[in-house]
């Protein structure tokens, strides 16, 4: 008998409402693949794929010119601490539909959201090892849970040109108040504050999601200071913060250790910049059946639907503004980390999984090479 609960529940296309689903194609990278990116249609059929040389260092996107932007795992990055192998990246490539590399930027300390901008520039997160005194200034977390070298690694943000020239940078240790942004008590002290998403706002400032302190912030491009702070009274180990047309912020709120609630569930929220009020929310009608403790994504589509990635369980689905489910797909590919040069986490994740970091959906006109006629 099949032993995987996820496979028993069913994989591939689970359902589609052809009248309400957004037209287009969904792109995703299965995290424990050697480097496969798939593009599927609304019937769950694969219409294109890329087989690349590096396992996914989180996610892939289609950029404005129709090329693939892919974040692969750097083959020679330092082994900082065990879970670094789970979320590091470092090879930021743009490829044409045939898989030819158009451009590439490498940074062995890059992790999580290596965000390819439409003009060829890159906005991405890295880490730096803090000196002992600065590491001690980071508050909270599990006592004595620093990295194996006894150090704390802190986030930095880099914005580089298409040729790799550094255009702007920011360091968490220089701009975050350790008291206001203390690690949550159940989180290891090896990495602070663990930025898992970046977004370049229309006004030029930077939106960032900080997982291990449960915060979403806006960083001033001019001064580096924090202009806006959504704290753990609203979000819990969230991911994938992005700006909507009206300036509000869409967030995948994972829900782990959410304040004032004992039942754990994930949700997607849209938050007003002005008063931090939740103006739209999606959670499952049976809330606890939609949950991912790790990763996760939310993308507002043309027409108003929202694509949601329930990442740890390989589930991608689309809902209307009214919260009606109109498309659901479960990644059918299962594999463990064995053989992917990630021995440090083989014991953490010893089972075959279909997890992905984040999926994106594109309208047909955004992928003109797919159906040129």
C-alpha positions as CSV (number, residue, x, y, z in Angstrom):
1,X,0.0,0.0,0.0
2,X,1.2,3.6,-0.7
3,X,2.8,5.0,2.4
4,X,2.8,8.7,1.5
5,X,-0.2,10.5,2.8
6,X,0.2,13.2,0.2
7,X,0.2,10.7,-2.7
8,X,-2.8,8.9,-1.2
9,X,-4.7,12.1,-1.2
10,X,-4.0,12.6,-4.9
11,X,-1.5,14.5,-7.0
12,X,-1.5,16.5,-10.2
13,X,-4.6,18.5,-11.2
14,X,-7.2,18.2,-8.5
15,X,-9.8,20.5,-10.0
16,X,-10.5,23.5,-12.2
17,X,-13.4,25.9,-12.7
18,X,-12.9,26.9,-16.4
19,X,-15.2,29.9,-16.1
20,X,-13.4,31.5,-13.1
21,X,-9.8,30.4,-13.3
22,X,-7.3,33.0,-14.6
23,X,-6.0,32.2,-18.1
24,X,-2.3,31.3,-18.2
25,X,0.5,29.1,-17.1
26,X,2.0,28.2,-13.7
27,X,5.7,28.0,-13.1
28,X,7.4,26.1,-10.3
29,X,10.7,24.5,-9.3
30,X,10.5,21.3,-7.2
31,X,13.1,21.9,-4.5
32,X,14.5,18.4,-4.3
33,X,14.9,18.0,-8.0
34,X,18.4,18.3,-9.5
35,X,17.3,21.5,-11.2
36,X,14.0,21.1,-13.0
37,X,11.6,24.0,-13.7
38,X,8.2,23.2,-15.1
39,X,5.5,25.3,-16.8
40,X,2.0,23.8,-16.7
41,X,-1.3,24.9,-18.1
42,X,-4.7,25.1,-16.3
43,X,-5.3,21.4,-17.1
44,X,-2.2,20.4,-15.2
45,X,-0.3,19.5,-18.4
46,X,3.4,20.3,-18.7
47,X,3.9,22.7,-21.7
48,X,7.6,23.4,-21.2
49,X,10.4,22.6,-18.9
50,X,14.0,23.5,-18.2
51,X,16.5,20.9,-16.8
52,X,19.3,23.0,-15.3
53,X,22.7,22.3,-13.8
54,X,22.0,23.4,-10.2
55,X,19.3,22.3,-7.8
56,X,16.8,25.1,-7.0
57,X,18.0,27.8,-4.7
58,X,14.4,28.6,-3.9
59,X,12.3,29.7,-7.0
60,X,12.1,30.6,-10.7
61,X,10.3,33.5,-12.5
62,X,9.5,34.6,-16.0
63,X,10.8,38.2,-16.5
64,X,9.4,40.8,-18.7
65,X,11.3,39.8,-21.9
66,X,9.9,36.2,-21.5
67,X,13.1,34.6,-20.3
68,X,13.4,32.4,-17.3
69,X,15.1,33.9,-14.1
70,X,16.4,31.0,-12.0
71,X,18.1,30.9,-8.7
72,X,20.3,27.9,-8.4
73,X,22.4,26.5,-5.5
74,X,26.0,27.7,-5.6
75,X,28.3,24.6,-5.9
76,X,31.1,26.1,-3.9
77,X,29.3,28.1,-1.1
78,X,30.7,27.7,2.5
79,X,28.9,25.3,4.8
80,X,27.8,27.8,7.4
81,X,25.3,25.8,9.5
82,X,23.1,22.7,8.7
83,X,19.9,24.5,7.6
84,X,21.9,26.9,5.4
85,X,21.8,24.0,3.0
86,X,18.0,24.1,2.9
87,X,17.6,27.7,1.8
88,X,20.9,28.9,0.2
89,X,21.1,29.9,-3.5
90,X,23.9,31.9,-5.1
91,X,23.7,31.2,-8.9
92,X,21.4,33.8,-10.3
93,X,20.8,33.1,-14.0
94,X,18.6,34.4,-16.8
95,X,18.0,31.8,-19.5
96,X,16.2,31.7,-22.8
97,X,13.4,29.2,-23.5
98,X,16.0,26.6,-24.8
99,X,18.0,26.9,-21.5
100,X,20.9,28.9,-22.9
101,X,22.3,31.2,-20.3
102,X,21.8,34.9,-21.2
103,X,23.4,36.3,-18.0
104,X,24.6,35.1,-14.7
105,X,25.6,36.6,-11.3
106,X,27.1,34.5,-8.5
107,X,27.3,35.2,-4.8
108,X,28.1,32.2,-2.5
109,X,26.4,33.9,0.5
110,X,23.1,34.6,-1.2
111,X,19.9,32.9,0.1
112,X,16.2,32.9,-0.2
113,X,14.8,35.7,-2.4
114,X,17.2,36.5,-5.2
115,X,14.8,38.8,-7.0
116,X,15.4,39.3,-10.7
117,X,14.1,42.8,-11.7
118,X,12.7,43.5,-15.2
119,X,15.7,45.7,-16.2
120,X,18.2,42.9,-15.6
121,X,19.3,44.1,-12.2
122,X,19.2,41.9,-9.1
123,X,17.9,42.5,-5.5
124,X,18.9,39.7,-3.2
125,X,19.8,38.7,0.4
126,X,23.1,37.6,1.7
127,X,24.6,37.0,5.1
128,X,27.6,38.3,7.0
129,X,29.3,36.7,10.1
130,X,29.1,39.1,13.0
131,X,31.9,39.7,15.3
132,X,31.4,38.4,18.9
133,X,30.2,41.7,20.4
134,X,27.7,42.4,17.6
135,X,26.5,38.8,17.7
136,X,25.9,39.1,21.4
137,X,23.7,42.2,20.8
138,X,21.2,40.0,18.9
139,X,18.6,39.2,21.5
140,X,16.2,36.2,21.9
141,X,16.3,32.8,20.3
142,X,17.2,29.4,21.8
143,X,20.2,29.8,24.2
144,X,23.5,28.5,22.9
145,X,22.1,27.8,19.4
146,X,24.6,29.8,17.4
147,X,26.3,28.4,14.3
148,X,29.0,25.7,14.8
149,X,31.7,28.4,14.7
150,X,29.9,30.1,17.6
151,X,28.9,33.0,15.5
152,X,25.7,34.7,14.5
153,X,25.1,35.4,10.8
154,X,23.1,38.5,10.0
155,X,21.3,39.5,6.8
156,X,22.5,42.0,4.2
157,X,20.7,43.1,1.1
158,X,22.4,43.8,-2.2
159,X,21.2,45.5,-5.4
160,X,23.5,44.9,-8.3
161,X,23.5,45.9,-12.0
162,X,23.1,43.5,-14.8
163,X,26.9,43.4,-15.0
164,X,27.3,42.7,-11.3
165,X,28.2,46.3,-10.1
166,X,27.0,47.0,-6.6
167,X,24.4,49.8,-6.7
168,X,23.1,49.7,-3.2
169,X,23.5,47.7,0.0
170,X,22.0,47.4,3.5
171,X,23.0,45.6,6.7
172,X,20.5,44.5,9.3
173,X,23.0,44.9,12.1
174,X,23.4,48.6,11.2
175,X,19.7,49.5,11.0
176,X,17.6,47.1,13.1
177,X,17.0,47.7,16.8
178,X,17.8,44.3,18.5
179,X,15.2,45.0,21.2
180,X,12.4,45.6,18.7
181,X,13.6,42.8,16.4
182,X,14.5,40.1,18.8
183,X,14.5,36.5,17.7
184,X,11.4,34.6,18.7
185,X,12.2,32.2,21.6
186,X,11.9,29.0,19.6
187,X,14.3,30.1,16.8
188,X,18.0,29.3,16.6
189,X,20.5,32.1,17.0
190,X,22.5,31.1,14.0
191,X,20.8,33.5,11.6
192,X,19.1,36.9,12.3
193,X,16.6,38.1,11.3
194,X,16.3,35.7,8.3
195,X,15.0,37.8,5.4
196,X,12.9,35.4,3.2
197,X,11.5,37.9,0.7
198,X,12.3,41.2,-0.9
199,X,10.3,43.5,-3.1
200,X,11.2,46.8,-4.8
201,X,8.3,49.2,-4.2
202,X,7.0,51.7,-6.7
203,X,8.4,54.5,-4.6
204,X,11.9,53.0,-4.7
205,X,12.0,51.7,-1.1
206,X,12.4,48.1,-0.2
207,X,9.8,45.8,1.3
208,X,11.2,42.8,3.2
209,X,9.8,39.9,5.2
210,X,11.8,38.8,8.3
211,X,10.8,35.3,9.3
212,X,12.6,34.6,12.6
213,X,11.3,37.8,14.2
214,X,7.9,37.7,12.5
215,X,8.0,41.1,10.9
216,X,7.4,42.8,7.6
217,X,9.3,46.1,7.1
218,X,9.8,48.9,4.6
219,X,13.4,50.1,4.3
220,X,14.3,53.6,3.1
221,X,16.5,53.3,0.0
222,X,17.9,56.8,0.9
223,X,18.8,56.3,4.6
224,X,18.4,52.5,5.3
225,X,16.1,53.3,8.2
226,X,12.8,51.4,8.9
227,X,9.9,53.4,7.5
228,X,7.1,50.9,8.3
229,X,6.9,47.8,10.6
230,X,4.2,45.2,10.7
231,X,5.0,43.1,13.8
232,X,4.2,39.7,15.3
233,X,0.8,40.8,16.6
234,X,-0.3,40.5,12.9
235,X,2.1,38.1,11.2
236,X,3.7,34.8,12.2
237,X,6.8,33.6,10.4
238,X,5.4,35.0,7.2
239,X,6.8,34.9,3.6
240,X,6.3,36.5,0.2
241,X,5.4,40.2,0.9
242,X,4.5,42.1,-2.2
243,X,3.0,45.5,-3.2
244,X,-0.5,45.7,-4.7
245,X,-1.7,48.3,-7.2
246,X,-3.2,50.5,-4.5
247,X,-0.1,50.3,-2.3
248,X,-1.3,47.7,0.1
249,X,0.8,44.7,1.0
250,X,0.0,41.1,0.2
251,X,1.6,38.6,2.6
252,X,1.6,34.8,3.0
253,X,1.2,34.5,6.8
254,X,2.4,31.0,7.8
255,X,0.9,31.1,11.3
256,X,3.5,29.2,13.3
257,X,3.4,30.4,16.9
258,X,0.7,33.0,16.1
259,X,-0.2,35.2,19.1
260,X,-3.4,34.4,21.0
261,X,-4.4,31.3,19.0
262,X,-3.7,27.7,19.9
263,X,-4.8,26.2,16.5
264,X,-2.2,26.6,13.8
265,X,-3.2,27.5,10.2
266,X,-1.9,29.6,7.3
267,X,-3.6,32.4,5.6
268,X,-3.0,35.1,3.0
269,X,-3.6,38.7,4.1
270,X,-3.7,42.1,2.3
271,X,-2.7,44.9,4.7
272,X,-3.3,48.6,4.3
273,X,-0.1,50.6,4.5
274,X,-1.8,53.5,6.2
275,X,-3.3,51.9,9.2
276,X,-2.0,48.3,9.0
277,X,-5.6,47.0,8.8
278,X,-6.3,43.7,7.1
279,X,-8.4,44.6,4.1
280,X,-8.6,41.1,2.5
281,X,-7.9,37.7,3.9
282,X,-8.0,34.1,2.6
283,X,-8.0,31.1,4.9
284,X,-9.5,27.7,4.3
285,X,-13.2,27.3,5.4
286,X,-11.7,24.6,7.6
287,X,-8.7,26.7,8.6
288,X,-6.4,24.0,9.9
289,X,-6.4,22.1,6.6
290,X,-4.4,24.9,4.9
291,X,-1.0,25.2,6.6
292,X,2.7,25.2,5.7
293,X,5.2,25.8,8.5
294,X,7.9,26.6,6.0
295,X,8.0,28.8,2.8
296,X,4.8,29.8,1.0
297,X,3.7,32.3,-1.6
298,X,0.9,34.5,-2.7
299,X,0.5,36.3,-6.1
300,X,-2.3,38.6,-7.0
301,X,-3.3,37.8,-10.6
302,X,-4.8,40.0,-13.3
303,X,-8.5,40.0,-12.8
304,X,-8.2,39.8,-9.0
305,X,-7.7,36.1,-8.3
306,X,-4.8,35.1,-6.0
307,X,-2.4,32.2,-6.7
308,X,-1.3,30.6,-3.4
309,X,1.6,28.2,-2.7
310,X,1.1,25.8,0.2
311,X,4.8,25.1,-0.1
312,X,5.8,22.2,2.2
313,X,3.1,20.0,0.7
314,X,3.6,20.9,-3.0
315,X,0.1,22.4,-3.3
316,X,-0.6,25.3,-5.6
317,X,-4.1,26.7,-5.9
318,X,-6.1,29.8,-7.0
319,X,-8.9,31.5,-5.3
320,X,-11.3,34.4,-6.2
321,X,-11.7,37.6,-4.3
322,X,-14.6,35.9,-2.5
323,X,-12.3,33.1,-1.4
324,X,-13.7,30.5,-3.8
325,X,-11.3,27.7,-4.9
326,X,-11.1,27.6,-8.7
327,X,-7.9,25.7,-9.4
328,X,-5.8,23.2,-7.5
329,X,-2.7,21.3,-8.4
330,X,-0.4,19.1,-6.3
331,X,3.2,18.6,-7.5
332,X,3.4,14.9,-8.4
333,X,7.3,14.7,-8.1
334,X,8.7,13.3,-4.9
335,X,12.4,13.1,-3.9
336,X,14.6,13.4,-0.9
337,X,17.8,15.5,-0.6
338,X,20.0,12.4,-1.0
339,X,22.5,12.9,-3.8
340,X,22.1,16.7,-4.0
341,X,25.2,17.6,-2.0
342,X,23.2,18.6,1.0
343,X,24.2,15.9,3.5
344,X,23.7,18.3,6.5
345,X,19.9,18.3,6.0
346,X,19.4,14.7,4.9
347,X,18.6,13.8,8.5
348,X,16.3,16.8,8.9
349,X,14.3,15.9,5.8
350,X,14.8,12.2,5.2
351,X,11.6,11.6,3.4
352,X,10.7,12.0,-0.3
353,X,8.9,15.4,-0.6
354,X,7.2,17.5,-3.3
355,X,7.9,20.8,-1.7
356,X,8.5,24.1,-3.5
357,X,9.3,27.6,-2.3
358,X,6.9,29.7,-4.4
359,X,5.0,29.3,-7.7
360,X,4.1,32.1,-10.1
361,X,1.4,32.3,-12.8
362,X,1.7,34.2,-16.1
363,X,-0.9,35.3,-18.6
364,X,-0.4,33.9,-22.2
365,X,0.8,37.2,-23.5
366,X,3.6,37.2,-20.9
367,X,5.1,34.1,-22.5
368,X,4.9,34.9,-26.2
369,X,7.4,32.2,-27.3
370,X,5.1,29.5,-26.0
371,X,2.5,29.9,-28.7
372,X,4.1,32.2,-31.3
373,X,1.2,32.1,-33.7
